């Protein structure tokens, strides 16, 4: 559903599938959502496996 909505993309790395959020698409639809979620995750001490990368990284 998220891929069909245009907010994620999936790339294969060997046997793994890496799901990337399309930050611009999410920000356009839900301004401020990602920073709020990431801040809440840090405050709650969860999501250590989540990383932020610039586009093209």
Secondary structure, DSSP 8 states (H G I E B T S, - for coil): -HHHHTSEEEEEETTEEEEEE-HHHHHHHSTTHHHHHHHHHHHHT--TT-----TT-
